[in-house]
């Protein structure tokens, strides 16, 4: 049947080509800009203040409900984190329906219900709409909030903060907001372990009662419904929601930009790359006459793969995987412009220069006409695609209300996008991309990047991970006279057991539980090594009661292969040569003086480390050894494409009088894997068949 279908399609295409005789050298003309017609909602209001918008659409037997509680920004102050805890606790049943029963019924109905703090959404087939509305209203008005769940979510939030301690993205976002707005600003405050310690279960109940109320609530209904029937149903299910009294709503204040551009540097000694964010505050609302030109201008600068930043920093310079910009807007006119990327340490200063150049370029040169046309076409396509989602249409209806927009804002959206000119782009870039008064926020390894940043010309102010000003850190300490890299290697060998014991190791087998961010399973990794250079590595996972091999890499000393998803690929000549050049199980035993250079002594997390450069077979790597313990704590390598991968080691334990790391963290290509070792075996019997 499949072959017949392909044959029929081929005949159709062939006959079409003969009859039509298409000239493929001529680009097809674009069709007319589609007309956007958003139905005007019917409206009514409940006595408790809820405003309801209903859009009847009978094309499909489906309905969606969106609930928005328009509290505006909430300043948490000393109890920063209470709203995050509440959000995590919601949607776990109601005071009348347990969590399991709530979720099971939703699954049974094939529906979708999401209860959040300040906003909820539900969708289902029309025949289940009344029940879904009932479940959602119950979840909003009568959420099941227990102290047990509070303690669980609070602990998870604390663990999340700990895992973010060395995250470039987390540190950059936290410090960027705090410096741009101020720590006591609603957009600048952040969660800490200290602020979480101040949050009690009673705070959750108090915040929930205070801010989850119908005073400024909106309900948007879109789908196959009858207005009179849905109105009756909403009144029945939401009238019991009591109106709150004396609620004061916050209006965020605009914070001025710095007088002159400056570097704000946060030292992260363990970083293998730098996070760069060039930012300034902007006053931009959706009803601003420059709003549509601002969207297009940001898209041209850094909205995607076609942007100036991406083409320069990735395609031309190969500094990064991606470089982007964003330009925020809200009804208060308190937002930020940001442009940046994550780049290799060695090119941090160069990347800053290129980002600045591209911002200057869009401010001083007219954009290419075809590029402007393409940017418009991208926005038109994305806008039309978004209209297919009921939730998007609901958001548009609310945006008109909340942002004081004209009723035809979205119906004329494409017309206004297409009206943006080259002069508009240049003018808007000068208005919003204030490169002369920007903060250049960099999170990175100071010992590798600051010396070059100092040559760029902007003043440098130093901050810790929580936006507190600090003195310039001491990045490199003096190397003791006479100390060499070979001495560091000898000290390492001595610290883990001594040369005699290490040299007597003929095989090493390890098993580890692997944590992969976002993966629904925790694989097991099994590594085998045997002298002189035989290696085997396999990652397995249990899926559906079966153990499945995810990937395998074997090298026998002479030949090797990689196997993934049942596909076996033999090692290339280059890969074989690299594998053969690996010496022993502990390479430090075999390094020679001409391969090593003691580069510096740095401070990482309050402890001094030796940084040793290793050059072997024209390949450079860096090894970091703890000065006090002698242990290897990090290995950094650069591939032929100049991409950096790092491996961190810790939790050393005694195995047969040899100190072995039981923790390993691998970061390659932006993917981070954690290995927690469950078993380490030394000098066990292995066969040649284990390696091929």
N, C-alpha and C positions, 0 to 999 in steps of 0.2 A: 504493500500500500504506500509506504514512504517513497519508494522509487517512482511509483506512478505519479505521485503528487509533484515530485521534483521534475519529472518529465513534462507534465502539464504546464508547470510554471515556465520551464525553459522554452517550450513551444510558443507560449503566450508572449514572452519577452522577445523571441526571435521575430514573430509575426509583427509585433508592435514596431520593432526596429526597422523592418522592411517597409512597412506602410508609412510610418511617420518620418523616417530618415532624419533622426535628431542630429543636429550639429552640436557635438559636445564641446566644441571650442568656445561656444557662446554661453555665458553664465545665465541661468534662468532668471527671469525678472521676479522680484519679490511681489507677493500679493499685497493687497491693501491692508493697512493697519486694522486689525479686528476691532469692532466696537464692543466696549465693555458695558454690560448692562447688569448692574446689581439691583436686585429688587429692593424697593423701599420697605423697611420693616413696619409691621403694625405694632403699636406700642400701647402698654397700659402700666399702671403703677399700683403696687399693693399698699395697704395702709401703713405697713411697717417700713416703707421707704424703698422697697425693691422696685427697680425699673426693669421692665421686660420688653424685649424686642423679638418679634416673631416673623420669620420669613418662610412662607409656604413654598415648597418645591416638591412637586409630585412625580418627578422623573424616575426616582428609585424609591422603593419601600423602606427608606431609612430615615432616622432622625438623630440629631445631635443637640446636646444641651451644654452651654458654656456658662459658668458662674464666675463672675469677677467681683471681688470685694475691693473697692477702690480706696484703700487706706492711704496710699502714697507711701513714700519711704518712711521707715521706722528706725529711729536711733535707739540702739540697744544699750549703749554705754558700758558700764561695768559688767553687764551680764551678756556681752556679745556672745552669741551662740544659741540663745534660747529659741530664736525663730528657726534655726536650722534643726534643732531637736524636735520642735513642734512639727515641722514639715515632714520629718522622717517618721513620726509617730502616727500621722493621719493616714487614713485609708486602710487601717487595720481593724475593721469592724466598727460596730456602734454599741451603744449601751443596751440595745435590744437584740443585736445579731452578732455572734462571735466572728472573729477574724476568718476562721476556716469556712464557716457557713456563708459569710459575705462573699468571699472569693469563689467558692464552689458554685454559688448561684449565678454569679456573673459569667463564669466559664460555661455553665450549662446553657445559659441564654445566648451564648456567642456574642456577648456585649463587651463594652469597654467602659470602665469607670475609674477615673483618677481623681482622688481627693487631695488637694494641696492647701497650703496656707495662703489665702488670698485669691486662689483660683482653682476651679475644678472643671472637669470635662467628662461627659458621658455620651455614648453613642450606641445604637442598637437598631435592629429591625423595627419597623413601625409597630408590629403586633406586640412587642415587648416594651414599648416606649413608656407606658404608664408605670410599670414595675421598676424600670431603670431610673426614672425620675424619682420614684419613691426611695430607692436605695441611695441615690446620690444625696437627696435632701436629708435623709437620716444620717448619712455619713458626715454631712456638713454641720447640721444642727446638734446632733448627739454623738460626737466622736467618742470612741472607746480609748480613753487615755489612762494608762495604768502606770504605777510607779515602777513596776518591773520592766516595762517597755522603755520608760524614761531612762532608767539606769543603763539598759542595753544600748540605746541610741547615743547616750552621752559618752559611754566607753568607746563606742565605734568612732565617734567624732574625735576623741582624744587620740586614738590610734591613727586616724587619718592625718592629724596634725603632725604626729611623729614621723609618718612616712613622707610627709611633705618637707621635712626639715632640710633635705638636700635636693629638692626639686627646683630646677631653674624656673619653670613656669609659675609655680606657687609663690616663690620668693619675689619674682618680678611683678606679678599681679598685686601682691600684698603691698609691697613697698611703693609700686607705681601709684596705686590709689591713695595711699597714705601721704605721699609727698605732693601729689597733685591737688588734693582737696584738704588735707590736714587730718590727723588721727581722730579728732573729735567731730568731724563732718560725717554725715550719714553715709556718704559714698566713700569715705576714707577709713572708717573704723574696721577692725578685723578681729577675728576670733583667736584667742590664745588659750593655753591650758589654764592660765590664771583666771581668765574671764569665765571659762567653763566651770571652774571650781566654785564660782559664785552663784551658778544657776542651780536652783532647787526645783523639785517637782511642783511645788506651789507656784513658782514663777511661770511654769508652763501653763498651769490651769488659769492663772491670772491673765497672762498675755492672750491665751486663746479666748477667754471670755470677753476681754476688752476689745480685741481687734477682729474677731470673727463675729460680725454683726451685720444686720441688713441695712444699716443707715445709708451706706453708699454702695449697695450691691446692685449688680446688673445680671440679668439672665438673658442669654441670647439663644433662641430656638430656631433651628434651621432644618427643614426636611419635610417629609410626607406627613403633615399634621393638619388638623382643622383648627383654625384660630380659636373659635369659641370653646372647643373641647380642651385644647391645651391650656387656655386661660383658666378654665375651671379647675383643671388638674393642678396647675401651679399654685393657685390661690389655696386650694385644699392642703397642699403639702408644705407650703412655705409661710403660711399666715401665722403659724405658732412660733416662728422665729422672732424673738423679742428684740425690740429696738433698744440700743444702748444710749446712755446719756453722757453729756459732757466729754465728748471725744474731741481732742485737739489734734489736728493734722499738720504735719511738718511740711514746710516749703523750703527745699534746699537752696542754699545761697551759692552764688557764683564765686569761685575763687580765682583770683588774678594769677596770671602767668609770671614766671620769673622775669626779671628785667633784662637779663642777657643769658643766652644759652649756656648750659653747663653740663658736665658729666656728673651723674650721681652713681657712684660705684659701690657695689656690695660684693665683698670678697667671699668666694666659695671655693676653698682650696681643693676640694675633691672634683671640681667641674672639669670635664673634658672638652666643653665648648662654652661659648658665651651667649647669653641672652641679651639682645639689643632691643631697646624700645625708645624711640624718639617720640615725645608726646608733648602736647600743649592742650590747655582747656579751651573749649569752644562754647559759644552761645548759639545753639541751633535747635529750632523747633520744627515740627512737621508742617506748621502753617507759615513757615518762613518763605519768602518769595524765592530764596536761593536753594530751597530744599532739594528740588529735582536736579539742579545743576550740581549740587554737592554730592548726590548719589553717583552721578556719572563721573565726576572728577575723581572721587576716591577710587572708583572702579578702574579708571585709567592708570592711576598711580600704583595701586596695589591690591585690586579686588580679586585677582586670580592669576592664572598662568599667562594671561595676555598683558599683565600690568608691567609698568616700567621696572618696578623693584624685582619682580620674578625674573624677567628677561635679563636683567643686569646681573644680579647676585647669584642666580642659579645657572641660567643658560650660558651666559657669557663668562662669568668669573668662577663658577663652580664652588662658591663659598658655602653653600647651604642647600638643604633640600627644598626650601621654600621661603619666600620673602613677601610679606603682605602689609596692608594698611587697613585701618578702619576709621570711620568717622561717625560718632554717635550723635543721636538726637533724642530729646524727650520734651515733654510739655513744659518743663521748668527752664529749659535752656541751659542746663548744667551738664555738660558732657565733655568727652575728650576725643582728640585726634591721636592716633597711634600708628607708627610705622616701624617695622623691625623684622628681625629674623634671629635664628639661632645658628651660629657659625663656629668654625674651628677657632681655637684660641689664637693661633698664629696670624689669622687674618682679621681679628676683631677691629683693629684701627682702620684697616682698609675698607671693611664692610661699612663702618660708620661713615666714612668719607663718601662711599658710593651711594648710600641711602640719602645723605644730605644733598649730594649732587642731583639725584633724581627729583627730590622735592624742589630744589632750586630750578631745575629744568621745567617742571610743570608750571612753576610760578612765572617764568620768564619767556618761555617759548610757546607758540601756538601748537596745540596737539595736531597730529596728522589727521586729515579729514577722514580717511578710511578707518583709522583706529577709533575715532569718535563714533563713526557709523556702526562699527562692530560692537562697541560698548553699549550703544543704545539697543541694538538687536538682542544682545544678551539679556538686558534688563526686561525687554518686552517679552522674550520667551519665558524667562523665569516667572514673571508676573502672571502670565496666562496659565502656566502650569500650576502655580500656587492656588489659583482660583478653583481648581478641581477638588480641593480639600475643604470640607465643611468647616473645619476649625479655623481655616484661614479667613473664610468669608465672615465667620463670627467675629474674629479679631478686627477685621476691617470695619464692621458695623460699630464695634466698641470704640475703635480709634477715632471715628468721626465724632463721637460723643465726648470722649475723654480729652482729645487734643484740640477741641474747638475748630474742627475742620469744616470746610464747606460740604454740603450734602453731595455734591458731584465730584468730590476729591478723587475717588477711585475710578469713576466713569471717565474722567479726563486725564487719568494717570499717564496713559501711553502718549497722549497728545502733548503733555508737558515734558515728558522724557524726550520725545522726538524734536521738541522745540529748542533743546539745549544747543548752543553754538560753541565754536572754538573760543571766541572771546569770553563767553560765560565760564568756560573751564578755567581759563587763565585768571579771570577776576575772582572766582570763588576759591581757587587755590591760594591766592594772596590773602583772602579773607580768613580762611580756616587753617591753613598750614603755616603756622607762625614760626618758621624755622629760626628766626632771630631771638625768640624768647621761649625756647623749648628746653625741656629736661631730656637728657640722653641717659636713660637708665640702663646700666649694664650690670648684670650678675655674671661673675666669672672668676677665673683663677688669677688673682692679682699678680702672682709671681710670674705668670706668662704674658700678661697683656698690658699691665699698667705702664710699664716703661715706654711702650709704643704709643699708648693713649696720650701720654704727657706731651708727645711731639705734635699732636693734632692741633693744639692751641686753645681748646676750651678749658676753663678751670675745672678741677676735679674736687668734688666733695664726697666724703666717705660715710657710709651708713652700714648699720648691722642689718640682720635679716628682718628686723621689726621696725625699720625706718628711724632708728635712733642715730643721731650723728655721732661719729667716732673719729678718732685721730687716724691718720694714715697708718695702716698696718705695716709691720715689719715683714716683708715678703720673703727675703732671702737673708739667712744668717751666715756669718763668716765660717768658712770651712777650716777646721783645725789644721795647722801646719803639718804637712807630712802625711795626712790622711788621704788614701787613694780609694778608687772604686773597688779594687781587689780586696782591700781591707774590709769594705762593707760586705762583699760577697763572703769572705771568710767568716765574718761575724755572724752572718745569716746562717751559714752551714753549722757553725758552732751552736747557735741558739736553738736550732730545731733537732739537734741530736749529735752533731759532730761528724767529721769527714769519714771516719772509719765505719760508723753505723749507716750513714747515708749511702756510702759506696757499696755496702753489702745488700742493698735493696735491689732485687731482681724483678719484682712485680708489685703492682699497686692496683687494687680494685676498690672503687667507691660506688656507693648507691646514694641517691639524693632525691628528695621531694622538690619539685620545681614549681615555682609560682610564676604564672604568666598573666600580666594584667589583662582583665577582660575575658580570660578563658574560663569556660564553664567546668573545667576539670583541672586537676593537679597531676601532671605527668610524673613518672619516675625516670630518672636518668641513671644509666649504668655506664661507668667508665672503666676500661681496662688498659693497663700499660705494662709492657714487658721489655726488658733490655734486649737490644740497644735502643730501638726506636719504634717498636710495634705498638699500635694504638687501636682501640675500639671504643666507639661511643654510640649509645643507642638511647632514644627517648621513647617510652611506652606510656599508654594511658588506658584506663579501664572505661570502656564505652558499651553500654547496654549489656553489661555482664561479661563482656569479652575484652581480653587484653590485646590491644592493637599497637603495632609498631608505627610511631609517627615519623621517625627518621633514624637513619643509621649511617655511620661513617667508619669504615675499616681501612687499616693500612698494615700490610704484612711485613714491611721493611723493604719490599721490592715493588709491590703493586697495591692498588687500593681503589675504593669506589664509594660513592654516596648513594643511598637508597631512600626514597621518599615517596609515600603513597603508592608503593608497589613498583615505582620506576627506578631502575638501577642505572646509574651513570658512572662510567669509569673515570678515574682521575686523569686530568690532562698531564702532559709532560711537565708543565710548570708546577702543578700541584704535587706531582710525584717528587720533583726535585726539592721542593720546600719541605716535604715530609721526611725525606731522607736526610736533610740537613739538621733535623732536630736531634740533639745528643742527650741520651739518657733520660731518666725520669725526673731528675732534678738538674736543670740546665746550669745552675750556678756552679756546679762542680767542674764544668768544662769551658767556661768563659776564659778568654785570654786578655792580657793587659791591653793589647792594641784594639780590642773590641769594646772597651769600657771607658766611660768618662764620668767622674763625679761632678755633676752639674751644680748642685746647690743643696742647702739645708733649708727646708721650708717648714712652716707650722700648719698642721691640719688638725682641726678640732682640738686645739690646745696642746697638741703633741708634736714634737719635732720629728721630721722624716728626712732621710737621705734620698735625693733624686739622682738616679744613675741612668745615663744614656747608654744603650746597647746598640752597636752597629754590627750586623752580621749578615753576610751575603747581600749587601747593599740595602738591607731593610733596617729601619730604625724603630726602636721601641724604648719606652721609659719604664723603669722599675722603681717603686718607692718602698723604702725599708724604714721601719720604726727605729729611731735612734736608741731608745731605751731597751726595747725587747729584741731588736734585731730582725723581727719577723717581716716578711714580704706582706705589704698591705694593699698594693695596687700595681697593676700592669696596664700600660697604655700603648696601643699600636696604631699605626696609620697604614691604610692599604694603598694600592696604586692610584686610586681615585681621590686620595687624601682624606678619606673618611676615617674618623677616629672611633675606635672601639676601646672600651675599658673593662677591666676585670678587677673587682675589689675582693679582698680576702679578710676573714676575721674568725673569731671564736675558735682559736687554736686549742686543740686537745691532745693529750698524750696517747699515742697508739704504739705499743711495743717500744717505748722509750724514744719515739719520734714524734715531734710536735707537728700536727697536721691541721689545716684550717677546716672547720666544719661549716663555714658559711662562705658563699661565693655569690657575688652579684655581677652579672654580665650586662653591659649596655652596648648595643650595636645597632646602628641604623635607626636610633630613636626608640628601639624596643628594649625593655629592661626585664631581665629574668633573674629570679632569686633561686639559689640552690641551697637547701638545708640538708646536710649530709646525715644519713641515718646509719650508715655502715662504712667503715674503712678497713680494708684487709691488706696486710703487708706480707710479701713473699709467699702468696698462695700459689698452688700449682696451676699453670695455664698452658694451653696447647696452641700450636700454630693455627689450628682450625678456628680458634677464638678470634683471629684477626683477619680471616679471609674466607 
